[in-house]
Amino acid sequence: MESTARAPELDDYFAARGPALRRTAYLILQDWHIAEDMVQTTFVQLYVAWPRIRNDLDAYARRTLVNACLTHLRKRRRERLMPETPETVAATEPDRLDLTGALRQLSPQQRAVVALRFLDDLSVAETAAALDVAEGTVKSQTSRALANLRQLLPDLEVEEEMLR
Amino acid sequence: MSADDLRTLIRTDVLADEPPFAMSGSRWREAGARVVRRRRRVHVATSLVAVGFLAGALMIVPRLHAGGGTDMPAEAQRALDEFDRGTFPQVFDAEVRNALGDSLPESVEGRVEPTLGGWTRLRPADYAYTDAWTATYELSPTDRLVVMLQHDQSANEGDPQRYCRENLENGWMKRCTARALHDGGVAISEVYKVRHTAVGFRPLAQDGPATWYARQVYNRRDHGFGVVAREYVKATSLAEADRLWATTDAQLGTLVASPKLVYRMPKGGKRSCDTTYLLPASDEGFARVVCENTLN
């Protein structure tokens, strides 16, 4: 009975937040299909943990999703293959895909920080909670990620306020 | 550029390629319900099983101490008992040369080293983080042989016939066959298109232009251990690749079945921190091990 009760509420949440969670997963994984798999994995866990997390659903969902993505990348380190080489990307769609190529050069943890802070618009504290790391770690990862992006995209001049 | 500009840039980039959201909730709902039901059953069964388990463990533990696991073939167990990190590269190299014969000329030197996941090179100082061994032979600038040994407790799970069928249907593989081995393992032979990039070889989708082909035999051993022998040749068509292979399927099959190709995992407690690996810019470079807890 409890299982059938949790489904409708989670269904609503899935319809409302599924697309955004998929985007976050995509930014970390750089693959829409695997991103969907990770969203599915996340919702299985949300379903199972429902009785104790329903009041803090967003934070739990984000944390579960990011963990699933990072675990997936750790397990499949070199099998996680880039669909395009940076050269190919540059030759085909120079304006937009430069950023895609640059994001792929970041470490998974840095991409997770970028996804949570600049795609999901989370604060340092919220990002730290989602990643289960200290706020200082988020700041240093953000700083490193932006430094790497600046190096890869010389036109990208980022103001220091982003690091706060 | 402000934070808002970067947010806009990233969102534009993600949204540009976003496929329609057509995910169904039925998959996670069914999977979640299964987990919940299983947990309830496990919860009830646990107390009943505990007594029996304890009794069983008391009987089994002395046997394990005496002779090791029952799934490990005797010759492989002997090789494992004699494993020495210092001499294993020579053992590995000798097994490869024994199996391949003239297909691997003496003049071709191999690089045999412990790796992370079979691909990522780590500096010798980071040996404790490695979990696989890899031998690489550059037969020519257009022909490369790679042999990977990897502990994987799930290596012989799943249906290999289905694995082949699905990969052939979706176009990722040009050929794929699976056969059961006498020792309980499975050998899977595959051919697929790849492209060579700065960071290594990458499988190609069905319609991608091929510049290289890969052919491999993968031995999924019943005792949780996998061996892959793979040859890459530069070719623009499968027919051309078939003319260029330096090794035969039979040679690769013999190689991956060698009982001497087993190794001990490194000892040490370095995995306690939340490690991440910064990958090198090229497949010749070494990855850097970073402990996330120390990034403050």
Interface residues (C-beta under 8 A of the other chain):
Chain A: E2 S3 A7 L10 D11 F14 A15 G18 P19 R22 R23 Y26 L27 W32 E36 V39 Q40 T41 F43 V44 Q45 L46 Y47 V48 L70 R74 R77 R78 E79 L81 M82 T85 R96 L99 T100 L103 S107 P108 Q109 V114 F118 L119 D121 V133 A134 G136 T137 S140 Q141 L156 E157 V158 E159 E161 M162
Chain B: M1 S2 A3 L6 R7 L9 I10 R11 T12 D13 V14 L15 A16 D17 E18 P19 F21 M23 G25 R27 W28 R29 A31 G32 A33 V35 V36 R37 R39 L116 G117 G118 W119 T120 R195 T197 A198 V199 G200 R202 P203 T276 Y277 L278 L279 V290 E292 N293 L295 N296
